[in-house]
Amino acid sequence: MDRKPVSRRVLTPLVAVALVLAVCLAVLLVAGRVVGALGDAVGRQVLDSVALGVGLLWLADLVCLVLALGVNALADGDPPRDEP
């Protein structure tokens, strides 16, 4: 099969979004800890809640990416061999 079921136009944004969300998640978690260490408990809660939302988006993106890559891998499967 020459064509992949899931094109690069879909895979490229999924990979890019996964990378960006991972960085955003790390920044939000670190910022939440810094704000908490400065004594702002409400600010830490808000940043942790936003980080949870970003983490869920990241997880959904990773699931979509794995499924898309799995579909492409199944489409590239080796043709059955003739065994004696």
C-alpha positions, -999 to +999 in steps of 0.1 A: +000+000+000+015+033-011-008+056+008-010+057+046-044+059+062-033+088+084-014+114+065+015+136+077-009+165+078-025+149+108+006+134+124+027+165+123+003+187+144-002+158+168+035+156+175+039+194+176+010+198+201+024+169+222+057+187+225+043+221+233+018+207+258+046+188+276+066+221+280+035+240+291+027+214+317+062+215+331+062+253+333+028+254+349+038+228+376+070+247+384+052+280+385+026+266+408+053+254+432+071+288+431+039+307+437+030+283+466+065+288+481+059+325+480+028+320+502+000+323+476-020+291+482-049+302+459-025+310+431-009+276+435-044+259+434-053+278+402-020+269+385-024+233+396-059+232+382-048+247+349-019+222+348-044+193+353-063+205+323-032+208+302-022+174+314-055+159+303-052+176+269-017+162+266-029+127+274-057+129+249-032+141+222-008+112+230-037+086+228-047+101+194-010+100+182-005+064+193-037+053+176-028+071+144+007+056+143-009+022+151-032+025+121-003+034+099+017+005+112-011-019+105-015-006+070+022-012+064+020-048+075+041-074+056+021-093+030+014-129+040+041-153+030+034-185+012+045-213+035+049-249+022 
